[in-house]
Amino acid sequence: MNKVQKIKNVLKGDDIGGVAFGFWTHLPGIDLDPVRLAEETYKFYKKYDIDFVKTMNNGMYAIEDYGCEIDYSEVEKGGVAKLVHTPINGPKDWERISKCDLNSGALKRELDSLKLLKEKINGEAPIIFTVFSPITIAAKLSRNLVFEHIKNGDAKSVEKALIVITENTKSLIREIKKIGVDGVFFAAQSSSYDITDLETYEKFGKPYDLEVLKEAKDMWFNVIHAHGNNIMFKILRDYPVDVFNWHGWETLPDIKEAQIATQKTIMTGVSRMDITNSNLNELSNQIYKTIMDTKGKRLILTPGCVIRHPLNEDTLNFVKNEINYWYEKIMKEGNI
């Protein structure tokens, strides 16, 4: 069974004789070079023998072409990218957001790299491409000021920008479909009660999310990434995707709750910070509980989010070995 069929069987709820596994990280510096990004992503996939490939784009690529300047220097040290300059400083600046050109700039870089990666993978494993939700892009553009602008009576200006951002994102998805990618990794990074409230997200987040996901509906491996703590599970659990990914074991919902509520394959199982900190007992226990709670079905066992640098190869191999260990103990020995 190749990895494409393996993941398709997982999504159907079939027994695959084990547990699908994967993870991802950032490639600082490398991810600004389309050729190197494709090469290193492919090497990463082969080195760890993961069951799917999530593109490891830099986390700010979606805002570069709107006129932003970004400092990536802290990523390699375990930090995050910083926005140095943005065109969005006041509420009326939203009305200057315009269409992006897929044939130049950051978006061309990402598409060029994706084409090269697709050629290298050559059907060995499914590929999902990272796409950010429109309100997430707006939040990145404005250092989260978008929510302040909405509350302070400038919602119409924000809405104009969200319409343009949504159309730009849909155009990007149309291009990745032409390349033959299997799905999107739809990163919703503002869908948290710690960032905004339900009413605001229902009006300024969800409609644009659904518009983007409609563009991706004819792909078979679409994942929602519900980023961060205190996620708006009430809204996100019904999104039209194939897989639900969140920071499992770091924030609610719990494993059983997510699988019952979404009726989807779940993609989680270990805390990324426990990987970073090499907390081996915690990782083993999380793997055990995840397999017990799901009975090993409709599960792609991963961290909830990107693993920060520096990577510990021994810890990553420990996680993979523990998945196999607990699957044997629980499923093959009838302990469920």
RADARA-V24656 format. One record per pair of residues at least 24 apart in sequence whose ideal C-beta (glycine too) atoms are under 6 Angstrom apart, sorted by the first residue. I is the first residue (numbers start at 0). GAP is how many residues later the second one is. D is the distance in whole Angstrom. If there is no record, write none. Layout:
((I:GAP:D) (I:GAP:D))
//
This chain:
((2:48:5) (2:122:4) (3:122:5) (5:45:6) (6:45:6) (6:119:5) (9:255:6) (10:231:6) (10:254:5) (12:284:5) (12:285:5) (17:309:6) (18:277:6) (18:282:5) (18:304:5) (18:308:5) (19:31:4) (19:280:4) (20:30:6) (20:280:5) (20:302:6) (21:28:4) (21:29:5) (21:30:5) (21:280:5) (22:279:5) (22:280:5) (22:284:6) (23:30:4) (23:32:5) (23:282:6) (24:281:6) (24:282:5) (25:49:6) (25:280:6) (26:29:5) (27:44:6) (27:47:4) (27:48:4) (30:27:4) (33:75:5) (33:78:4) (33:79:4) (36:76:4) (37:75:5) (37:78:4) (37:79:4) (40:76:6) (41:78:4) (51:73:6) (51:74:5) (52:72:5) (52:74:5) (53:74:5) (53:131:5) (54:74:5) (54:75:5) (56:53:6) (56:73:5) (60:45:5) (60:49:6) (61:70:5) (61:75:5) (62:77:5) (62:78:5) (63:42:4) (64:35:5) (64:40:4) (64:41:5) (64:42:6) (65:75:6) (75:233:6) (77:230:5) (77:231:5) (85:55:6) (87:53:5) (87:54:4) (90:58:5) (90:63:4) (90:66:5) (91:65:6) (93:63:4) (93:64:5) (93:67:4) (94:62:5) (94:65:6) (96:64:4) (96:67:5) (99:68:5) (101:73:6) (110:64:6) (113:65:6) (114:64:6) (117:61:6) (117:62:6) (125:56:4) (125:95:5) (126:54:5) (126:55:6) (127:55:5) (127:57:5) (127:93:6) (127:95:6) (128:47:5) (128:52:5) (128:55:6) (129:55:5) (130:53:5) (130:55:6) (131:55:5) (132:55:5) (132:76:5) (133:28:5) (133:31:4) (133:32:5) (133:74:4) (134:55:5) (134:69:6) (134:70:4) (135:53:4) (135:54:5) (136:28:5) (138:51:5) (146:49:5) (161:46:5) (165:42:5) (165:45:5) (168:43:5) (169:45:4) (172:42:5) (172:43:5) (181:39:4) (182:36:5) (182:38:3) (182:39:4) (183:32:5) (183:38:5) (184:38:5) (184:40:6) (185:38:5) (186:38:5) (187:38:6) (188:38:4) (190:40:6) (190:41:5) (190:45:6) (191:36:5) (191:38:5) (191:39:6) (192:37:5) (193:36:5) (200:31:6) (205:29:6) (212:27:6) (236:24:5) (236:25:5) (242:24:5) (245:58:6) (246:57:3) (246:58:6) (247:56:5) (248:37:5) (254:35:5) (254:38:4) (255:37:5) (264:33:4) (266:33:4) (266:35:5) (267:36:5) (268:32:4) (269:33:5) (271:31:4) (271:32:6) (271:33:5) (271:35:5) (274:28:6) (274:32:6) (274:40:6) (275:32:6) (277:34:6) (277:37:5) (279:38:6) (282:36:6) (283:38:5) (286:35:5) (286:36:6) (286:39:5) (287:38:5) (290:35:5) (290:39:5) (294:41:6) (295:35:5))
//
